[in-house]
Amino acid sequence: MAEKKYIWHKITDHINEIDFSSNNMTEAEVGGKSLCLARFNEKVFAVARKCPHAGGWLSEGYIDALGNVVCPLHRYKFDLKNGRNTSGEGYYLKNWPVEIREDGVYVGIEESKLFGLF
């Protein structure tokens, strides 16, 4: 399997500039994608904006003590680090890498390839 290549998008100059709500989540448009940004233990994670089960807006949910984002609709849980469903339903939450660099916070979006040819 080929290694994923990312285009890194700067979302802000500093982590403190991200307007996280009281539940430590917010939404952002990055590289043409609508994402949910979450902060847990001073790290930032980027996951899909909507729950893969029923489309609940994850930014309206919460992060539990183990670092799982919890959907506000049916309380399905997903690990922020890898997107795995931790409450047993078998879904997967799309996630993207986040890097905090000296000059800002970046989210990596996979390079799009036409049928894997380019």
CNS distance restraints for C-alpha pairs under 8 A (distance, minus, plus):
assign (resid   4 and name CA) (resid 110 and name CA) 6.66 0.50 0.50
assign (resid   4 and name CA) (resid 111 and name CA) 7.92 0.50 0.50
assign (resid   5 and name CA) (resid 110 and name CA) 5.76 0.50 0.50
assign (resid   5 and name CA) (resid 111 and name CA) 5.87 0.50 0.50
assign (resid   6 and name CA) (resid 108 and name CA) 5.17 0.50 0.50
assign (resid   6 and name CA) (resid 109 and name CA) 5.17 0.50 0.50
assign (resid   6 and name CA) (resid 110 and name CA) 4.39 0.50 0.50
assign (resid   6 and name CA) (resid 111 and name CA) 5.41 0.50 0.50
assign (resid   7 and name CA) (resid 108 and name CA) 5.49 0.50 0.50
assign (resid   7 and name CA) (resid 109 and name CA) 5.34 0.50 0.50
assign (resid   7 and name CA) (resid 110 and name CA) 6.20 0.50 0.50
assign (resid   7 and name CA) (resid 111 and name CA) 6.03 0.50 0.50
assign (resid   8 and name CA) (resid 106 and name CA) 5.93 0.50 0.50
assign (resid   8 and name CA) (resid 107 and name CA) 5.56 0.50 0.50
assign (resid   8 and name CA) (resid 108 and name CA) 4.37 0.50 0.50
assign (resid   8 and name CA) (resid 109 and name CA) 6.37 0.50 0.50
assign (resid   9 and name CA) (resid  30 and name CA) 6.81 0.50 0.50
assign (resid   9 and name CA) (resid  31 and name CA) 6.68 0.50 0.50
assign (resid   9 and name CA) (resid 106 and name CA) 5.21 0.50 0.50
assign (resid   9 and name CA) (resid 107 and name CA) 5.30 0.50 0.50
assign (resid   9 and name CA) (resid 108 and name CA) 6.27 0.50 0.50
assign (resid   9 and name CA) (resid 109 and name CA) 7.52 0.50 0.50
assign (resid  10 and name CA) (resid 104 and name CA) 6.58 0.50 0.50
assign (resid  10 and name CA) (resid 105 and name CA) 5.75 0.50 0.50
assign (resid  10 and name CA) (resid 106 and name CA) 4.32 0.50 0.50
assign (resid  10 and name CA) (resid 107 and name CA) 6.60 0.50 0.50
assign (resid  11 and name CA) (resid  30 and name CA) 7.27 0.50 0.50
assign (resid  11 and name CA) (resid 104 and name CA) 7.45 0.50 0.50
assign (resid  11 and name CA) (resid 105 and name CA) 5.78 0.50 0.50
assign (resid  11 and name CA) (resid 106 and name CA) 5.72 0.50 0.50
assign (resid  11 and name CA) (resid 107 and name CA) 7.14 0.50 0.50
assign (resid  12 and name CA) (resid  17 and name CA) 6.60 0.50 0.50
assign (resid  12 and name CA) (resid  18 and name CA) 7.11 0.50 0.50
assign (resid  12 and name CA) (resid 104 and name CA) 5.60 0.50 0.50
assign (resid  12 and name CA) (resid 105 and name CA) 5.50 0.50 0.50
assign (resid  12 and name CA) (resid 106 and name CA) 7.55 0.50 0.50
assign (resid  13 and name CA) (resid  17 and name CA) 7.20 0.50 0.50
assign (resid  13 and name CA) (resid 103 and name CA) 5.92 0.50 0.50
assign (resid  13 and name CA) (resid 104 and name CA) 3.91 0.50 0.50
assign (resid  13 and name CA) (resid 105 and name CA) 6.22 0.50 0.50
assign (resid  14 and name CA) (resid  18 and name CA) 7.59 0.50 0.50
assign (resid  14 and name CA) (resid 103 and name CA) 7.40 0.50 0.50
assign (resid  14 and name CA) (resid 104 and name CA) 4.98 0.50 0.50
assign (resid  14 and name CA) (resid 105 and name CA) 6.13 0.50 0.50
assign (resid  15 and name CA) (resid 100 and name CA) 7.60 0.50 0.50
assign (resid  15 and name CA) (resid 104 and name CA) 7.32 0.50 0.50
assign (resid  15 and name CA) (resid 105 and name CA) 6.36 0.50 0.50
assign (resid  19 and name CA) (resid  26 and name CA) 6.92 0.50 0.50
assign (resid  20 and name CA) (resid  24 and name CA) 5.00 0.50 0.50
assign (resid  20 and name CA) (resid  25 and name CA) 5.12 0.50 0.50
assign (resid  20 and name CA) (resid  26 and name CA) 5.28 0.50 0.50
assign (resid  20 and name CA) (resid  38 and name CA) 7.65 0.50 0.50
assign (resid  20 and name CA) (resid  39 and name CA) 7.68 0.50 0.50
assign (resid  21 and name CA) (resid  25 and name CA) 5.76 0.50 0.50
assign (resid  21 and name CA) (resid  26 and name CA) 6.35 0.50 0.50
assign (resid  23 and name CA) (resid  59 and name CA) 8.00 0.50 0.50
assign (resid  23 and name CA) (resid  61 and name CA) 7.57 0.50 0.50
assign (resid  23 and name CA) (resid  62 and name CA) 5.57 0.50 0.50
assign (resid  23 and name CA) (resid  63 and name CA) 7.05 0.50 0.50
assign (resid  24 and name CA) (resid  38 and name CA) 5.75 0.50 0.50
assign (resid  24 and name CA) (resid  39 and name CA) 5.31 0.50 0.50
assign (resid  24 and name CA) (resid  40 and name CA) 7.33 0.50 0.50
assign (resid  24 and name CA) (resid  62 and name CA) 7.65 0.50 0.50
assign (resid  24 and name CA) (resid  63 and name CA) 7.57 0.50 0.50
assign (resid  25 and name CA) (resid  36 and name CA) 6.78 0.50 0.50
assign (resid  25 and name CA) (resid  37 and name CA) 5.56 0.50 0.50
assign (resid  25 and name CA) (resid  38 and name CA) 4.38 0.50 0.50
assign (resid  25 and name CA) (resid  39 and name CA) 6.44 0.50 0.50
assign (resid  25 and name CA) (resid  59 and name CA) 5.28 0.50 0.50
assign (resid  25 and name CA) (resid  60 and name CA) 7.93 0.50 0.50
assign (resid  25 and name CA) (resid  62 and name CA) 7.64 0.50 0.50
assign (resid  26 and name CA) (resid  36 and name CA) 5.74 0.50 0.50
assign (resid  26 and name CA) (resid  37 and name CA) 5.33 0.50 0.50
assign (resid  26 and name CA) (resid  38 and name CA) 6.62 0.50 0.50
assign (resid  26 and name CA) (resid  59 and name CA) 5.50 0.50 0.50
assign (resid  27 and name CA) (resid  34 and name CA) 7.13 0.50 0.50
assign (resid  27 and name CA) (resid  35 and name CA) 5.66 0.50 0.50
assign (resid  27 and name CA) (resid  36 and name CA) 4.51 0.50 0.50
assign (resid  27 and name CA) (resid  37 and name CA) 5.84 0.50 0.50
assign (resid  27 and name CA) (resid  49 and name CA) 7.02 0.50 0.50
assign (resid  27 and name CA) (resid  59 and name CA) 6.59 0.50 0.50
assign (resid  28 and name CA) (resid  34 and name CA) 5.90 0.50 0.50
assign (resid  28 and name CA) (resid  35 and name CA) 5.32 0.50 0.50
assign (resid  28 and name CA) (resid  36 and name CA) 6.32 0.50 0.50
assign (resid  28 and name CA) (resid  37 and name CA) 6.90 0.50 0.50
assign (resid  29 and name CA) (resid  33 and name CA) 5.51 0.50 0.50
assign (resid  29 and name CA) (resid  34 and name CA) 4.66 0.50 0.50
assign (resid  29 and name CA) (resid  35 and name CA) 6.15 0.50 0.50
assign (resid  30 and name CA) (resid  34 and name CA) 6.49 0.50 0.50
assign (resid  30 and name CA) (resid  35 and name CA) 7.02 0.50 0.50
assign (resid  30 and name CA) (resid 107 and name CA) 7.42 0.50 0.50
assign (resid  31 and name CA) (resid 109 and name CA) 6.74 0.50 0.50
assign (resid  34 and name CA) (resid  48 and name CA) 7.08 0.50 0.50
assign (resid  34 and name CA) (resid  49 and name CA) 6.00 0.50 0.50
assign (resid  35 and name CA) (resid  46 and name CA) 6.35 0.50 0.50
assign (resid  35 and name CA) (resid  47 and name CA) 5.79 0.50 0.50
assign (resid  35 and name CA) (resid  48 and name CA) 4.97 0.50 0.50
assign (resid  35 and name CA) (resid  49 and name CA) 4.54 0.50 0.50
assign (resid  36 and name CA) (resid  46 and name CA) 5.79 0.50 0.50
assign (resid  36 and name CA) (resid  47 and name CA) 5.30 0.50 0.50
assign (resid  36 and name CA) (resid  48 and name CA) 5.77 0.50 0.50
assign (resid  36 and name CA) (resid  49 and name CA) 4.57 0.50 0.50
assign (resid  36 and name CA) (resid  50 and name CA) 7.99 0.50 0.50
assign (resid  36 and name CA) (resid  58 and name CA) 6.79 0.50 0.50
assign (resid  36 and name CA) (resid  59 and name CA) 6.06 0.50 0.50
assign (resid  37 and name CA) (resid  44 and name CA) 6.76 0.50 0.50
assign (resid  37 and name CA) (resid  45 and name CA) 5.63 0.50 0.50
assign (resid  37 and name CA) (resid  46 and name CA) 4.68 0.50 0.50
assign (resid  37 and name CA) (resid  47 and name CA) 6.51 0.50 0.50
assign (resid  37 and name CA) (resid  59 and name CA) 7.86 0.50 0.50
assign (resid  38 and name CA) (resid  44 and name CA) 5.61 0.50 0.50
assign (resid  38 and name CA) (resid  45 and name CA) 5.13 0.50 0.50
assign (resid  38 and name CA) (resid  46 and name CA) 6.46 0.50 0.50
assign (resid  38 and name CA) (resid  47 and name CA) 7.93 0.50 0.50
assign (resid  38 and name CA) (resid  80 and name CA) 7.98 0.50 0.50
assign (resid  39 and name CA) (resid  43 and name CA) 5.53 0.50 0.50
assign (resid  39 and name CA) (resid  44 and name CA) 4.59 0.50 0.50
assign (resid  39 and name CA) (resid  45 and name CA) 6.35 0.50 0.50
assign (resid  40 and name CA) (resid  44 and name CA) 6.60 0.50 0.50
assign (resid  40 and name CA) (resid  45 and name CA) 7.90 0.50 0.50
assign (resid  40 and name CA) (resid  63 and name CA) 7.70 0.50 0.50
assign (resid  40 and name CA) (resid  67 and name CA) 6.41 0.50 0.50
assign (resid  44 and name CA) (resid  98 and name CA) 6.53 0.50 0.50
assign (resid  45 and name CA) (resid  80 and name CA) 6.34 0.50 0.50
assign (resid  45 and name CA) (resid  81 and name CA) 7.11 0.50 0.50
assign (resid  45 and name CA) (resid  95 and name CA) 7.82 0.50 0.50
assign (resid  45 and name CA) (resid  96 and name CA) 7.47 0.50 0.50
assign (resid  45 and name CA) (resid  97 and name CA) 7.09 0.50 0.50
assign (resid  45 and name CA) (resid  98 and name CA) 6.05 0.50 0.50
assign (resid  46 and name CA) (resid  80 and name CA) 7.85 0.50 0.50
assign (resid  46 and name CA) (resid  95 and name CA) 5.67 0.50 0.50
assign (resid  46 and name CA) (resid  96 and name CA) 5.33 0.50 0.50
assign (resid  46 and name CA) (resid  97 and name CA) 6.72 0.50 0.50
assign (resid  46 and name CA) (resid  98 and name CA) 6.62 0.50 0.50
assign (resid  46 and name CA) (resid 107 and name CA) 7.32 0.50 0.50
assign (resid  47 and name CA) (resid  80 and name CA) 7.25 0.50 0.50
assign (resid  47 and name CA) (resid  83 and name CA) 7.45 0.50 0.50
assign (resid  47 and name CA) (resid  93 and name CA) 6.81 0.50 0.50
assign (resid  47 and name CA) (resid  94 and name CA) 5.69 0.50 0.50
assign (resid  47 and name CA) (resid  95 and name CA) 4.08 0.50 0.50
assign (resid  47 and name CA) (resid  96 and name CA) 6.18 0.50 0.50
assign (resid  48 and name CA) (resid  93 and name CA) 6.41 0.50 0.50
assign (resid  48 and name CA) (resid  94 and name CA) 5.34 0.50 0.50
assign (resid  48 and name CA) (resid  95 and name CA) 6.13 0.50 0.50
assign (resid  49 and name CA) (resid  57 and name CA) 6.00 0.50 0.50
assign (resid  49 and name CA) (resid  58 and name CA) 5.86 0.50 0.50
assign (resid  49 and name CA) (resid  59 and name CA) 7.11 0.50 0.50
assign (resid  50 and name CA) (resid  55 and name CA) 4.86 0.50 0.50
assign (resid  50 and name CA) (resid  56 and name CA) 5.33 0.50 0.50
assign (resid  50 and name CA) (resid  57 and name CA) 4.72 0.50 0.50
assign (resid  50 and name CA) (resid  58 and name CA) 5.61 0.50 0.50
assign (resid  51 and name CA) (resid  55 and name CA) 4.69 0.50 0.50
assign (resid  51 and name CA) (resid  56 and name CA) 5.13 0.50 0.50
assign (resid  51 and name CA) (resid  57 and name CA) 6.51 0.50 0.50
assign (resid  51 and name CA) (resid  58 and name CA) 6.27 0.50 0.50
assign (resid  51 and name CA) (resid  71 and name CA) 6.46 0.50 0.50
assign (resid  51 and name CA) (resid  93 and name CA) 6.96 0.50 0.50
assign (resid  52 and name CA) (resid  91 and name CA) 6.66 0.50 0.50
assign (resid  52 and name CA) (resid  92 and name CA) 6.99 0.50 0.50
assign (resid  52 and name CA) (resid  93 and name CA) 6.36 0.50 0.50
assign (resid  53 and name CA) (resid  91 and name CA) 6.97 0.50 0.50
assign (resid  54 and name CA) (resid  73 and name CA) 7.74 0.50 0.50
assign (resid  56 and name CA) (resid  71 and name CA) 6.22 0.50 0.50
assign (resid  56 and name CA) (resid  72 and name CA) 6.37 0.50 0.50
assign (resid  56 and name CA) (resid  73 and name CA) 5.74 0.50 0.50
assign (resid  57 and name CA) (resid  61 and name CA) 7.27 0.50 0.50
assign (resid  57 and name CA) (resid  71 and name CA) 7.17 0.50 0.50
assign (resid  57 and name CA) (resid  72 and name CA) 7.24 0.50 0.50
assign (resid  58 and name CA) (resid  62 and name CA) 7.61 0.50 0.50
assign (resid  58 and name CA) (resid  69 and name CA) 7.23 0.50 0.50
assign (resid  58 and name CA) (resid  70 and name CA) 7.09 0.50 0.50
assign (resid  58 and name CA) (resid  71 and name CA) 5.33 0.50 0.50
assign (resid  58 and name CA) (resid  72 and name CA) 6.72 0.50 0.50
assign (resid  60 and name CA) (resid  71 and name CA) 7.59 0.50 0.50
assign (resid  60 and name CA) (resid  72 and name CA) 6.11 0.50 0.50
assign (resid  61 and name CA) (resid  69 and name CA) 7.10 0.50 0.50
assign (resid  61 and name CA) (resid  70 and name CA) 5.50 0.50 0.50
assign (resid  61 and name CA) (resid  71 and name CA) 5.04 0.50 0.50
assign (resid  61 and name CA) (resid  72 and name CA) 4.37 0.50 0.50
assign (resid  62 and name CA) (resid  69 and name CA) 5.81 0.50 0.50
assign (resid  62 and name CA) (resid  70 and name CA) 5.34 0.50 0.50
assign (resid  62 and name CA) (resid  71 and name CA) 7.23 0.50 0.50
assign (resid  62 and name CA) (resid  72 and name CA) 7.49 0.50 0.50
assign (resid  63 and name CA) (resid  67 and name CA) 5.89 0.50 0.50
assign (resid  63 and name CA) (resid  68 and name CA) 5.41 0.50 0.50
assign (resid  63 and name CA) (resid  69 and name CA) 4.48 0.50 0.50
assign (resid  63 and name CA) (resid  70 and name CA) 5.91 0.50 0.50
assign (resid  64 and name CA) (resid  68 and name CA) 5.44 0.50 0.50
assign (resid  64 and name CA) (resid  69 and name CA) 6.57 0.50 0.50
assign (resid  64 and name CA) (resid  70 and name CA) 6.98 0.50 0.50
assign (resid  67 and name CA) (resid  79 and name CA) 6.36 0.50 0.50
assign (resid  67 and name CA) (resid  80 and name CA) 6.24 0.50 0.50
assign (resid  68 and name CA) (resid  77 and name CA) 5.72 0.50 0.50
assign (resid  68 and name CA) (resid  78 and name CA) 5.06 0.50 0.50
assign (resid  68 and name CA) (resid  79 and name CA) 4.46 0.50 0.50
assign (resid  68 and name CA) (resid  80 and name CA) 5.59 0.50 0.50
assign (resid  68 and name CA) (resid  86 and name CA) 7.74 0.50 0.50
assign (resid  69 and name CA) (resid  77 and name CA) 5.63 0.50 0.50
assign (resid  69 and name CA) (resid  78 and name CA) 5.33 0.50 0.50
assign (resid  69 and name CA) (resid  79 and name CA) 6.50 0.50 0.50
assign (resid  69 and name CA) (resid  80 and name CA) 6.32 0.50 0.50
assign (resid  70 and name CA) (resid  75 and name CA) 5.37 0.50 0.50
assign (resid  70 and name CA) (resid  76 and name CA) 5.67 0.50 0.50
assign (resid  70 and name CA) (resid  77 and name CA) 4.54 0.50 0.50
assign (resid  70 and name CA) (resid  78 and name CA) 6.62 0.50 0.50
assign (resid  71 and name CA) (resid  75 and name CA) 4.83 0.50 0.50
assign (resid  71 and name CA) (resid  76 and name CA) 5.40 0.50 0.50
assign (resid  71 and name CA) (resid  77 and name CA) 6.48 0.50 0.50
assign (resid  76 and name CA) (resid  85 and name CA) 7.38 0.50 0.50
assign (resid  76 and name CA) (resid  86 and name CA) 7.81 0.50 0.50
assign (resid  76 and name CA) (resid  87 and name CA) 5.93 0.50 0.50
assign (resid  76 and name CA) (resid  89 and name CA) 7.63 0.50 0.50
assign (resid  77 and name CA) (resid  85 and name CA) 5.73 0.50 0.50
assign (resid  77 and name CA) (resid  86 and name CA) 5.44 0.50 0.50
assign (resid  77 and name CA) (resid  87 and name CA) 5.37 0.50 0.50
assign (resid  78 and name CA) (resid  83 and name CA) 5.47 0.50 0.50
assign (resid  78 and name CA) (resid  84 and name CA) 5.39 0.50 0.50
assign (resid  78 and name CA) (resid  85 and name CA) 4.41 0.50 0.50
assign (resid  78 and name CA) (resid  86 and name CA) 5.50 0.50 0.50
assign (resid  78 and name CA) (resid  87 and name CA) 7.50 0.50 0.50
assign (resid  78 and name CA) (resid  92 and name CA) 7.55 0.50 0.50
assign (resid  78 and name CA) (resid  93 and name CA) 6.65 0.50 0.50
assign (resid  79 and name CA) (resid  83 and name CA) 5.04 0.50 0.50
assign (resid  79 and name CA) (resid  84 and name CA) 5.38 0.50 0.50
assign (resid  79 and name CA) (resid  85 and name CA) 6.50 0.50 0.50
assign (resid  79 and name CA) (resid  86 and name CA) 6.53 0.50 0.50
assign (resid  80 and name CA) (resid  95 and name CA) 7.74 0.50 0.50
assign (resid  81 and name CA) (resid  95 and name CA) 7.88 0.50 0.50
assign (resid  82 and name CA) (resid  95 and name CA) 6.71 0.50 0.50
assign (resid  83 and name CA) (resid  92 and name CA) 5.62 0.50 0.50
assign (resid  83 and name CA) (resid  93 and name CA) 4.41 0.50 0.50
assign (resid  83 and name CA) (resid  94 and name CA) 5.89 0.50 0.50
assign (resid  83 and name CA) (resid  95 and name CA) 5.94 0.50 0.50
assign (resid  84 and name CA) (resid  91 and name CA) 7.16 0.50 0.50
assign (resid  84 and name CA) (resid  92 and name CA) 5.20 0.50 0.50
assign (resid  84 and name CA) (resid  93 and name CA) 6.42 0.50 0.50
assign (resid  85 and name CA) (resid  89 and name CA) 6.72 0.50 0.50
assign (resid  85 and name CA) (resid  90 and name CA) 5.99 0.50 0.50
assign (resid  85 and name CA) (resid  91 and name CA) 5.50 0.50 0.50
assign (resid  85 and name CA) (resid  92 and name CA) 5.68 0.50 0.50
assign (resid  85 and name CA) (resid  93 and name CA) 7.23 0.50 0.50
assign (resid  96 and name CA) (resid 107 and name CA) 6.70 0.50 0.50
assign (resid  96 and name CA) (resid 108 and name CA) 6.05 0.50 0.50
assign (resid  96 and name CA) (resid 109 and name CA) 6.54 0.50 0.50
assign (resid  97 and name CA) (resid 107 and name CA) 5.82 0.50 0.50
assign (resid  97 and name CA) (resid 108 and name CA) 5.37 0.50 0.50
assign (resid  97 and name CA) (resid 109 and name CA) 7.83 0.50 0.50
assign (resid  98 and name CA) (resid 105 and name CA) 7.18 0.50 0.50
assign (resid  98 and name CA) (resid 106 and name CA) 5.62 0.50 0.50
assign (resid  98 and name CA) (resid 107 and name CA) 4.54 0.50 0.50
assign (resid  98 and name CA) (resid 108 and name CA) 6.36 0.50 0.50
assign (resid  99 and name CA) (resid 105 and name CA) 5.87 0.50 0.50
assign (resid  99 and name CA) (resid 106 and name CA) 5.18 0.50 0.50
assign (resid  99 and name CA) (resid 107 and name CA) 6.48 0.50 0.50
assign (resid 100 and name CA) (resid 104 and name CA) 6.05 0.50 0.50
assign (resid 100 and name CA) (resid 105 and name CA) 4.53 0.50 0.50
assign (resid 100 and name CA) (resid 106 and name CA) 6.35 0.50 0.50
assign (resid 101 and name CA) (resid 105 and name CA) 6.04 0.50 0.50
assign (resid 101 and name CA) (resid 106 and name CA) 7.55 0.50 0.50
assign (resid 113 and name CA) (resid 117 and name CA) 6.45 0.50 0.50
assign (resid 113 and name CA) (resid 118 and name CA) 5.39 0.50 0.50
assign (resid 114 and name CA) (resid 118 and name CA) 6.14 0.50 0.50
